[in-house]
């Protein structure tokens, strides 16, 4: 069922005629139906990463709201791809009739991706908070080739972390600047307070050595090359080579993107650890000494910690041609793009750690400008609207 759903989503994303027809017809139908569904003033519908997880900024806000006496009247329903994975949470299966019925009923919508699933049926009395899920480097929304279907004009509150994000969201999502909450992502508050967290305890929980340096390798997803049948990736990486060069001093934590459904050609062992399903991404970043990524938004989050960031983009030219990015990565990132494993491993072995931390701090200050009280800012605007 999940594969069929991904295939349908792929078709809707890549066939403009079908996309427009589907959006107009189904949106009209849902708008009519929703008129006859009474709004529940205390119901909050939550979707994180298109129903793939129970985390990120929506989870941070959910935990905060539940912890406060002033908000005890609220009831939450999460939408998941696999609700059975979360038996303790009141939930609904995403993209089902019950999901859309819940969306019609809920006074409050909270997500880091979208609620309407590419449609348009929000009622005027519903309050919609979108925290989004990362500062973009790769083109998103309407800025992607062939996409002009994104519109966040029904979003009441959209979280932004910088003037850079404000500009991107305006073109990518047709976002209304009046909706911007200039407070940074709620999930990142923990990173700003990372010095209070015991790094050693996190490493023990992850079962990784305390006496070695940790590389967090977190590449982004790649577009399906089989028309949506799968989103597997096979990075041209030879971790046996990495281990020969780095194994005495480092271990690697490999973190696949949530859209990636399979990583091919990677064998895990004591040197390469699979942390793709570990729920707390912030803890992985805090535990790590170095981040290696490509076009992923994790670079911006990691920069809050002011630790070295290396960019390994083996498909740099083809990715820029097919997807595109918002700025010159060689100019803006703390380090120029590595195209080969040899170049990347040489950067790691020759790393001037202190100097790299300073370069990351400069990068952070340019792209993460808004911070502080993100959680309270979001909740007060959202629920006290």
C-alpha positions as CSV (number, residue, x, y, z in Angstrom):
1,X,0.0,0.0,0.0
2,X,2.8,2.4,0.9
3,X,4.6,1.7,-2.5
4,X,1.3,2.3,-4.4
5,X,0.9,5.6,-2.5
6,X,4.4,6.7,-3.3
7,X,3.8,5.8,-6.9
8,X,0.7,8.0,-7.0
9,X,2.5,10.9,-5.4
10,X,5.2,10.6,-7.9
11,X,2.7,10.8,-10.8
12,X,0.9,13.8,-9.3
13,X,4.2,15.5,-8.9
14,X,5.4,14.9,-12.4
15,X,2.3,15.1,-14.6
16,X,1.1,18.7,-14.6
17,X,-2.3,17.9,-16.3
18,X,-3.2,15.1,-13.9
19,X,-2.0,17.2,-11.0
20,X,-4.2,20.2,-11.8
21,X,-7.2,18.1,-12.5
22,X,-6.9,16.1,-9.3
23,X,-6.3,19.2,-7.2
24,X,-9.3,21.1,-8.6
25,X,-11.8,18.3,-8.5
26,X,-10.9,16.8,-5.1
27,X,-10.5,20.2,-3.5
28,X,-13.9,21.3,-4.6
29,X,-15.5,18.1,-3.3
30,X,-13.7,18.4,0.0
31,X,-14.7,22.0,0.4
32,X,-18.4,21.1,0.0
33,X,-18.1,18.1,2.4
34,X,-16.2,20.1,5.1
35,X,-19.1,22.6,5.3
36,X,-21.2,19.8,6.9
37,X,-18.5,18.8,9.4
38,X,-18.6,20.7,12.7
39,X,-15.3,22.0,13.9
40,X,-14.0,20.6,17.2
41,X,-12.6,23.7,19.0
42,X,-10.2,21.6,21.1
43,X,-8.9,19.2,18.5
44,X,-5.3,19.5,17.1
45,X,-4.3,17.4,14.1
46,X,-0.5,16.8,13.8
47,X,1.5,15.5,10.9
48,X,5.3,15.2,10.9
49,X,7.3,14.3,7.8
50,X,4.2,13.3,5.9
51,X,3.2,10.8,8.5
52,X,6.6,9.0,8.6
53,X,7.6,9.8,12.2
54,X,6.7,11.0,15.6
55,X,9.2,13.7,16.0
56,X,10.7,17.0,14.8
57,X,9.2,20.4,15.8
58,X,5.6,19.1,15.9
59,X,6.6,16.6,18.6
60,X,8.5,19.4,20.5
61,X,5.3,21.5,20.5
62,X,3.1,18.6,21.3
63,X,5.2,17.8,24.4
64,X,5.2,21.4,25.5
65,X,1.4,21.9,25.1
66,X,0.7,18.6,27.0
67,X,3.0,19.7,29.9
68,X,1.1,23.0,30.6
69,X,-2.0,23.2,32.8
70,X,-3.4,26.1,30.8
71,X,-3.7,23.8,27.7
72,X,-5.1,20.6,29.2
73,X,-8.4,21.0,27.3
74,X,-6.8,20.1,24.0
75,X,-6.9,16.7,22.4
76,X,-4.4,15.5,19.8
77,X,-4.6,13.2,16.8
78,X,-1.5,12.3,15.0
79,X,-1.5,11.1,11.4
80,X,0.9,8.3,10.5
81,X,1.6,6.1,7.6
82,X,1.6,3.2,10.0
83,X,-0.5,4.0,13.1
84,X,0.1,0.5,14.5
85,X,3.7,1.6,15.2
86,X,2.5,4.1,17.8
87,X,-0.2,2.2,19.8
88,X,0.0,4.6,22.7
89,X,-0.8,7.6,20.6
90,X,-4.3,8.5,19.4
91,X,-3.8,8.5,15.6
92,X,-5.2,8.0,12.2
93,X,-3.7,6.6,8.9
94,X,-2.7,9.5,6.7
95,X,-4.4,10.0,3.3
96,X,-7.4,7.9,4.2
97,X,-11.1,9.1,4.4
98,X,-10.7,9.1,8.2
99,X,-7.7,11.4,7.9
100,X,-9.5,13.9,5.8
101,X,-12.5,13.8,8.1
102,X,-10.2,14.5,11.0
103,X,-8.8,17.5,9.1
104,X,-12.3,18.8,8.5
105,X,-13.0,18.6,12.2
106,X,-9.8,19.8,13.8
107,X,-9.7,23.5,14.8
108,X,-5.9,23.4,14.8
109,X,-3.5,22.0,12.2
110,X,0.2,21.5,13.1
111,X,2.8,20.2,10.7
112,X,6.3,20.5,9.4
113,X,5.3,19.5,5.8
114,X,1.6,19.9,4.9
115,X,-1.9,19.0,6.1
116,X,-4.0,19.5,2.9
117,X,-1.9,17.0,0.9
118,X,-1.6,19.2,-2.1
119,X,-5.3,20.1,-2.0
120,X,-7.2,23.2,-0.7
121,X,-10.0,22.8,1.8
122,X,-9.1,24.7,4.9
123,X,-12.0,26.5,6.6
124,X,-11.6,30.1,7.6
125,X,-12.0,29.3,11.3
126,X,-9.2,26.7,11.4
127,X,-5.7,27.7,12.6
128,X,-2.8,26.4,10.6
129,X,0.8,26.4,12.0
130,X,3.6,25.1,9.7
131,X,7.1,24.8,11.3
132,X,8.7,23.4,8.1
133,X,11.5,21.0,8.6
134,X,14.8,22.6,7.5
135,X,16.6,25.6,6.0
136,X,16.6,24.8,2.2
137,X,19.7,24.6,0.1
138,X,18.2,22.4,-2.7
139,X,15.3,23.9,-4.7
140,X,11.9,23.3,-3.1
141,X,8.3,23.8,-3.9
142,X,7.5,26.0,-7.0
143,X,11.2,26.6,-7.5
144,X,11.7,23.0,-8.6
145,X,11.5,22.2,-12.3
146,X,7.9,21.6,-13.4
147,X,6.3,22.6,-10.1
148,X,3.9,25.6,-9.8
149,X,1.3,24.0,-7.5
150,X,2.5,25.1,-4.0
151,X,0.6,27.7,-2.2
152,X,0.9,28.4,1.6
153,X,-1.6,31.2,1.5
154,X,-3.9,29.3,3.9
155,X,-1.1,28.9,6.5
156,X,-1.7,31.2,9.4
157,X,1.8,30.9,10.9
158,X,5.0,29.8,9.1
159,X,8.2,29.5,11.1
160,X,11.3,31.0,9.6
161,X,14.9,31.1,10.8
162,X,16.4,33.9,8.7
163,X,15.8,36.5,6.0
164,X,17.2,34.0,3.6
165,X,14.3,31.6,4.5
166,X,11.8,34.4,4.1
167,X,12.9,35.0,0.6
168,X,12.9,31.3,-0.3
169,X,9.5,30.6,1.2
170,X,8.0,33.5,-0.7
171,X,8.9,32.1,-4.1
172,X,8.8,28.4,-3.3
173,X,5.5,28.4,-1.4
174,X,3.9,31.7,-2.3
175,X,4.0,32.3,1.4
176,X,2.5,35.4,2.9
177,X,5.2,37.4,4.8
178,X,2.5,38.4,7.3
179,X,2.4,34.7,8.4
180,X,6.1,34.5,9.3
181,X,7.0,33.6,12.9
182,X,10.6,34.9,13.1
183,X,11.7,32.6,15.9
184,X,13.5,29.7,14.4
185,X,12.5,26.1,14.5
186,X,11.3,24.7,17.9
187,X,13.3,21.5,17.4
188,X,16.5,23.6,17.4
189,X,16.1,25.1,20.8
190,X,17.7,22.0,22.2
191,X,20.8,22.6,20.0
192,X,21.1,26.1,21.3
193,X,21.2,24.7,24.8
194,X,23.5,21.7,23.9
195,X,26.2,22.7,26.4
196,X,23.8,21.6,29.1
197,X,23.5,18.1,27.7
198,X,25.9,15.3,28.6
199,X,27.6,14.3,25.3
200,X,29.1,11.2,27.0
201,X,25.7,10.0,28.1
202,X,24.3,10.3,24.6
203,X,27.3,8.3,23.2
204,X,26.7,5.6,25.8
205,X,23.0,5.4,24.8
206,X,24.1,5.1,21.1
207,X,26.7,2.5,22.1
208,X,29.5,4.3,20.4
209,X,33.1,4.6,21.8
210,X,33.9,7.5,24.0
211,X,37.5,7.5,23.0
212,X,37.0,8.0,19.2
213,X,35.9,10.9,17.1
214,X,32.5,10.5,15.5
215,X,31.5,11.5,11.9
216,X,27.8,11.9,11.3
217,X,27.2,11.2,7.6
218,X,23.8,12.4,6.6
219,X,23.1,12.7,2.8
220,X,19.8,13.9,1.5
221,X,17.4,11.9,-0.6
222,X,17.6,11.6,-4.4
223,X,14.6,11.7,-6.8
224,X,13.3,8.3,-7.8
225,X,14.9,6.9,-11.0
226,X,12.2,4.3,-11.6
227,X,9.1,6.6,-11.8
228,X,8.3,6.4,-8.1
229,X,8.5,2.6,-7.5
230,X,11.3,3.2,-5.0
231,X,13.4,5.9,-3.5
232,X,16.5,3.8,-2.9
233,X,20.0,5.3,-3.1
234,X,23.3,3.7,-3.8
235,X,26.0,6.2,-2.9
236,X,29.4,5.6,-4.5
237,X,31.0,5.1,-1.2
238,X,33.6,2.5,-0.1
239,X,33.6,2.5,3.6
240,X,36.3,-0.2,3.7
241,X,38.6,2.5,2.3
242,X,37.3,5.0,4.9
243,X,38.0,2.4,7.7
244,X,41.6,1.9,6.5
245,X,42.4,5.6,6.6
246,X,40.2,6.7,9.5
247,X,39.4,3.6,11.5
248,X,42.0,4.1,14.3
249,X,40.6,7.4,15.3
250,X,37.0,7.7,14.0
251,X,33.7,5.8,13.6
252,X,30.9,6.8,11.2
253,X,27.2,7.1,12.0
254,X,25.2,6.8,8.8
255,X,21.9,8.6,8.8
256,X,19.6,8.2,5.7
257,X,16.9,10.7,4.8
258,X,13.4,9.8,5.9
259,X,12.2,9.6,2.2
260,X,14.9,7.2,1.3
261,X,13.4,3.7,1.6
262,X,16.6,1.7,1.1
263,X,20.3,2.3,1.1
264,X,22.1,-0.1,-1.3
265,X,25.7,-1.2,-1.1
266,X,26.4,-0.2,2.5
267,X,27.5,-2.8,5.0
268,X,27.3,-1.9,8.7
269,X,29.9,-2.9,11.3
270,X,31.8,-1.5,14.3
271,X,33.2,1.3,12.1
272,X,30.0,2.2,10.2
273,X,26.9,2.4,12.4
274,X,23.3,2.6,11.1
275,X,21.5,5.4,13.0
276,X,18.8,6.0,10.3
277,X,16.0,4.9,12.7
278,X,17.3,6.6,15.8
279,X,14.5,9.0,16.8
280,X,16.5,11.9,18.2
281,X,18.4,13.6,15.4
282,X,19.6,16.3,17.7
283,X,21.3,13.8,19.9
284,X,23.2,12.4,16.9
285,X,24.4,15.9,16.1
286,X,25.4,16.6,19.7
287,X,27.3,13.3,19.9
288,X,29.2,13.9,16.6
289,X,32.4,15.8,16.1
290,X,32.1,16.3,12.4
291,X,29.2,16.4,9.9
292,X,29.5,15.1,6.4
293,X,26.5,15.9,4.2
294,X,25.5,17.1,0.7
295,X,22.4,19.1,-0.1
296,X,20.7,18.4,3.2
297,X,19.2,21.0,5.6
298,X,21.0,19.2,8.4
299,X,24.0,21.4,7.7
300,X,22.2,24.5,9.0
301,X,21.0,22.7,12.1
302,X,24.4,21.3,12.8
303,X,26.0,24.8,12.4
304,X,24.3,25.9,15.6
305,X,26.8,23.6,17.4
306,X,29.8,25.3,15.6
307,X,31.5,22.1,14.7
308,X,33.1,21.2,11.4
309,X,31.0,20.6,8.3
310,X,32.2,18.9,5.2
311,X,30.3,18.6,1.9
312,X,30.6,15.4,-0.2
313,X,28.6,15.9,-3.4
314,X,29.6,13.2,-5.8
315,X,26.8,14.1,-8.2
316,X,27.3,17.9,-8.0
317,X,26.9,18.8,-11.7
318,X,24.0,16.5,-12.4
319,X,22.2,17.5,-9.2
320,X,22.5,21.2,-9.9
321,X,21.2,20.6,-13.5
322,X,18.2,18.4,-12.5
323,X,17.2,19.8,-9.1
324,X,19.2,23.0,-8.5
325,X,20.3,24.9,-5.3
326,X,19.8,28.4,-4.0
327,X,23.3,29.5,-3.7
328,X,26.9,28.7,-4.7
329,X,27.8,26.0,-2.3
330,X,31.5,26.5,-2.8
331,X,31.2,30.1,-1.8
332,X,28.7,29.9,1.1
333,X,29.4,26.7,2.9
334,X,32.3,26.6,5.4
335,X,34.2,24.4,2.9
336,X,34.2,23.9,-0.8
337,X,32.4,20.8,-2.2
338,X,34.3,17.5,-2.2
339,X,33.6,15.5,-5.4
340,X,35.6,12.4,-4.6
341,X,36.1,10.1,-1.6
342,X,39.9,10.7,-1.7
343,X,39.4,14.5,-1.5
344,X,36.9,14.0,1.3
345,X,39.1,11.7,3.4
346,X,42.1,14.0,2.9
347,X,40.0,16.9,4.3
348,X,39.2,14.8,7.4
349,X,42.7,13.7,8.1
350,X,44.1,17.3,7.6
351,X,41.3,18.9,9.6
352,X,42.2,22.0,11.6
353,X,39.4,21.6,14.1
354,X,39.5,24.9,15.8
355,X,39.6,26.9,12.6
356,X,36.8,24.8,11.1
357,X,34.6,25.6,14.1
358,X,35.1,29.3,13.5
359,X,34.2,28.9,9.9
360,X,31.0,27.1,10.9
361,X,30.1,29.8,13.3
362,X,30.3,32.4,10.6
363,X,28.1,30.3,8.3
364,X,25.6,29.8,11.2
365,X,25.3,33.5,11.9
366,X,24.4,34.2,8.3
367,X,21.7,31.6,7.9
368,X,20.2,31.1,11.4
369,X,19.4,34.6,12.5
370,X,16.2,34.1,14.6
371,X,16.4,32.1,17.8
372,X,15.1,32.1,21.3
373,X,11.8,31.1,22.8
374,X,10.7,29.4,19.5
375,X,8.5,27.0,21.4
376,X,6.6,29.6,23.4
377,X,6.3,31.9,20.4
378,X,4.7,29.2,18.3
379,X,2.3,27.9,21.0
380,X,1.1,31.4,22.1
381,X,0.4,32.5,18.5
382,X,-1.1,29.1,17.5
383,X,-3.4,28.5,20.5
384,X,-4.1,32.1,21.6
385,X,-4.9,33.3,18.1
